[in-house]
């Protein structure tokens, strides 16, 4: 009986003091030309982690301007190196977080 009361007491304490952690959706700015492969990446990420991704597709110039104006993007997948570097130089990115995620080739 004493064990049962102790277990019930522990359950009540945990249930009333511990709140579940729910992550906000990740807001990702993606260069329009990278949307098809990114959809596959996003699907796998969501299935693996249980977190949700909200995707904004568009032009790099617009994203650059929006981020400078305070747009709340968590991640920026750019199609060039210049704009992410500028954002980092301007203090609007996480230092040393830039990396090349794909290499493309022009085909006629």
N, C-alpha and C positions, 0 to 999 in steps of 0.2 A: 504494500500500500504506500509506504514511504517513497519507494522508487517511482510509482505512478504519479504521485503528487509533485515530486521533484521534476519529472519529465513534463507534466502539464504546466508547471510554473515556468520552466525554461522556454517552452513553446510560446506562452503568452508574452514573455519578455521579448523574445526574438520577433514575434509577429507584430508587436506594437512599437518596437524601436528601430527595426531594420526596414528600410524602404528599398524596393527593387530599383535597380539602375536601368534606365532606359536611355539609350543614346539618341541624340537628335539625328535626323537624316543628314547625310553628307551631301553638301551642295557642290557640284563639280561643273566647272566651265570647260567645255571641250570644243576644240577646233572642229568646225563642221565637216572637214574632210576625214576626221578620225571617228565619226559617230558609228559606222557599222562595226568595226572591231571593238570599240569601247562598249557597245551594248553587250557583247559576249563577256567582256571583262566584268562589267557591272553585275550581270546575272550570276556569274560564278562567285563574285565577292559577296553578294547578298545571300546566296545559298550557303556559303561557307561560314559567314560571320553572323548572319541574322540581322545585320544592319541594312538600312535602306539608303539608296543613292538617288538623289534628284539631279537630273542632268539638264544643263543649259547648253545648247549648241549654237554656235554663231561665229562671227568673224573675230579674229585676234585683236584687231584695232579697237573694236567695240568693247571686248572684254578688258583690254588694257585700260581704256578710259573708265569703265565701270569700276574696276578694282581701285584705280586712283581716286575715284569718287566715293569709295567706301562700300562697294558691293560685297556682300557677305559670303563670297566663295571660299570653300575650304581647300579646294584643289583646283589648279589651272593646268590643263593639258594643252599646251601650245604647239603650233606646227612650226615654230621657229625658235631660235635661241635668244634672239634679241629682246623680245618683250619680257620674258621671265627674268632675264638679267637686269633689265632696266628696273623692274619692280623690286628686285632684290637690292639693287644699288640705292633705290629710293626708300628703303626700309619698309617695304610693303610685302615682303616675303620672308619665309623662314630661312635664315642663313644656312648655306651649304645643303639645301634640300633639292636643288635642281639636278636633274639627270635626264639623259636621253632615253626615251622610252620606245622609240622606233626610228628606223632609217628608211626613207622613201626614195623612190627614183621616178623621174619624169619619163613618161612614155608617150610617143606620138603615134 
